[in-house]
Amino acid sequence: MKKNSLSSMHRQSGASALVIMIMVLFFGGLLTLAIKLGPAYLDDITIQEALESLEGTEDLSTMGPAQVRTLINKRLSVNNVRGFDEKNITVQKDGDLVIINVDYEVRNNLFRNVDTVIHFQHEYEMKGK
């Protein structure tokens, strides 16, 4: 007959309450960052796709900078990008080449007095059909 020893039970232990609390705080912090910063990156991807879709647009090279900016704003509105200021877009023309610069930053409140600043900068050179 085998004798149960309690000494082997003491050697086996799981995570302590402190370790579990630290893990919850760490993964909770990562989840908070993903929830707060994710929409800004998704909007930036949408802005990039809207600008890249301008490549090959009919009469793009004959449009003025204001018309190109209006076309970009329409595409951003259709894609539900809100809170983007059109002043962040600069359009320059160099012959048939249209140069579009987008330079903006997104500020989010993380918690209390801690804020995040995400800076995005893109440059596109394109021609119309």
C-alpha positions as CSV (number, residue, x, y, z in Angstrom):
1,M,0.0,0.0,0.0
2,K,1.3,3.4,-1.0
3,K,1.4,6.2,1.4
4,N,0.3,9.7,0.2
5,S,2.7,12.3,1.0
6,L,1.8,15.9,1.4
7,S,5.3,17.1,0.6
8,S,4.8,16.4,-3.1
9,M,1.7,18.5,-3.1
10,H,3.6,21.5,-1.8
11,R,6.1,21.3,-4.6
12,Q,3.3,21.6,-7.2
13,S,1.9,25.1,-7.3
14,G,0.2,27.2,-9.9
15,A,0.5,30.9,-10.6
16,S,0.2,33.1,-7.6
17,A,-2.3,35.8,-7.3
18,L,0.4,38.4,-7.9
19,V,1.5,36.8,-11.2
20,I,-2.1,36.5,-12.4
21,M,-2.7,40.2,-11.5
22,I,0.4,41.3,-13.4
23,M,-0.7,39.2,-16.4
24,V,-4.2,40.7,-16.4
25,L,-2.7,44.2,-16.2
26,F,-0.3,43.6,-19.0
27,F,-2.8,42.1,-21.4
28,G,-5.4,44.7,-20.4
29,G,-2.9,47.4,-21.3
30,L,-2.2,45.8,-24.7
31,L,-5.9,45.5,-25.3
32,T,-6.5,49.1,-24.4
33,L,-3.7,50.2,-26.8
34,A,-5.2,48.1,-29.6
35,I,-8.7,49.6,-29.0
36,K,-7.4,53.2,-28.9
37,L,-4.8,53.1,-31.7
38,G,-6.4,50.6,-34.1
39,P,-9.0,52.9,-35.6
40,A,-6.3,55.5,-36.5
41,Y,-4.3,52.9,-38.4
42,L,-7.4,51.5,-40.1
43,D,-8.3,55.1,-41.2
44,D,-4.8,55.6,-42.5
45,I,-5.0,52.4,-44.5
46,T,-8.3,53.6,-46.0
47,I,-6.7,57.0,-46.8
48,Q,-3.8,55.2,-48.6
49,E,-6.2,53.1,-50.6
50,A,-8.2,56.1,-51.6
51,L,-5.1,57.9,-52.8
52,E,-3.7,54.9,-54.6
53,S,-7.0,54.4,-56.4
54,L,-6.5,57.8,-58.0
55,E,-3.8,56.4,-60.2
56,G,-5.1,56.1,-63.7
57,T,-8.2,58.4,-63.1
58,E,-9.3,60.0,-66.3
59,D,-8.2,63.6,-66.8
60,L,-6.3,63.6,-63.5
61,S,-3.3,65.4,-65.1
62,T,-5.6,68.1,-66.5
63,M,-7.4,68.8,-63.1
64,G,-6.3,71.6,-60.9
65,P,-5.1,71.1,-57.3
66,A,-8.6,72.1,-55.9
67,Q,-10.3,69.6,-58.1
68,V,-8.0,66.8,-57.1
69,R,-8.5,67.7,-53.4
70,T,-12.3,67.6,-54.0
71,L,-12.0,64.2,-55.6
72,I,-9.9,62.9,-52.7
73,N,-12.4,64.3,-50.2
74,K,-15.3,62.6,-52.0
75,R,-13.5,59.2,-51.9
76,L,-12.7,59.6,-48.2
77,S,-16.3,60.5,-47.5
78,V,-17.5,57.4,-49.3
79,N,-15.1,55.3,-47.2
80,N,-16.4,56.9,-44.0
81,V,-13.2,58.6,-43.0
82,R,-14.3,61.3,-40.6
83,G,-12.3,63.9,-38.7
84,F,-9.6,64.1,-41.5
85,D,-8.8,67.7,-42.3
86,E,-8.4,68.5,-46.0
87,K,-5.7,71.0,-45.1
88,N,-3.4,68.0,-44.5
89,I,-3.4,67.3,-48.2
90,T,-1.1,69.3,-50.6
91,V,-1.5,68.8,-54.3
92,Q,1.2,70.0,-56.7
93,K,1.4,69.7,-60.4
94,D,4.6,69.1,-62.4
95,G,3.5,68.9,-66.0
96,D,1.4,65.7,-66.4
97,L,2.6,64.5,-63.0
98,V,0.4,65.1,-60.0
99,I,2.2,65.0,-56.6
100,I,0.1,64.4,-53.6
101,N,1.5,64.8,-50.1
102,V,-0.4,63.8,-47.0
103,D,1.0,64.7,-43.6
104,Y,-1.1,64.5,-40.5
105,E,-1.1,63.3,-36.9
106,V,-3.8,61.7,-34.8
107,R,-4.0,62.4,-31.1
108,N,-5.9,60.1,-28.7
109,N,-6.4,60.2,-25.0
110,L,-5.2,56.9,-23.6
111,F,-6.3,57.5,-20.0
112,R,-6.4,60.4,-17.7
113,N,-3.5,62.7,-18.7
114,V,-1.7,60.2,-21.0
115,D,-2.1,60.9,-24.7
116,T,-0.8,59.2,-27.8
117,V,0.4,60.9,-30.9
118,I,0.6,59.0,-34.2
119,H,2.2,60.7,-37.2
120,F,1.4,59.7,-40.7
121,Q,3.2,60.9,-43.9
122,H,2.6,59.7,-47.4
123,E,3.7,61.0,-50.8
124,Y,2.2,59.9,-54.2
125,E,3.3,60.7,-57.7
126,M,0.7,59.7,-60.3
127,K,-0.5,60.4,-63.8
128,G,-4.0,60.3,-65.2
129,K,-5.2,58.5,-68.3
